[in-house]
Amino acid sequence: MATRDAMVRLQRVAEAAAARKVDSTRHKCFVSYHADDMAAVEDFIETFGSEFLARSVGVTIEDDFIDSDSDEYIKRRIREEYLTDSTVTILLLGQCTWARKFVDWEISSSLRNDTSNKRNGLLVYPLPSMNNKARLPGRVRDNWREGDTDASYVRYLSYPTSSSVVRSNIEAAFNDRLDKSDLVDNSRELKKSNSACT
């Protein structure tokens, strides 16, 4: 598990990457990942982070709401604490990302739409170590139809090959928030614990 310090360091990398470019049309993106993939996530942000404004500090064991029995309370607090000013969530998939409860919570909170926080677009990339084949978290599977982009809220795509591809994918996910809002399925109960990753 990543410590808050490691996540804060990653946020500094994101800020430095974003500072390489001046562009007021970039979207604010929350980056969701499993802490075991921190080095690959840092590479992604270092390589492509000039194309978006990244928020990379997410839910940790240190958060005071993680022991709540109320799914709605947990989702609301994640939106308030981490997602509130983002419009797209980028999920980076490694070997065990699918099994992590905090990742599920971040995805669910990204799909939540209420009066104070609007739903995020959801863009999913497998990390290079996965050779473009990663096991999907259940909530992502609920919102993605293989081979049918029109019937999918989630954009599950191959790892990007250029900054322009990332920029285009983020823009498409941003537009999906309105264009495909009727496709969102966020009915799955929040994961209560991590699954065994085998």
Buried (B, 14 or more C-beta within 10 A) or exposed (E): EBEEEBBEBBBEBBBEBBEEEEEEEBBBBBBBBBBBBBEBBBBBBBBBBBBBBBBBBBBBEEBEBBEEEEBEEBBBBBBEBBBBEBBBBBBBBBBBBBBBBBBBBBBBBBBBBEEEBBBBBBBBBBBEEBEEEBBBBEBBBBBBBEEEBEEBBBBBBEBBEEBEBBBEBBBBBBEBBEEBEEBBEBEBEBBEEBBEBE
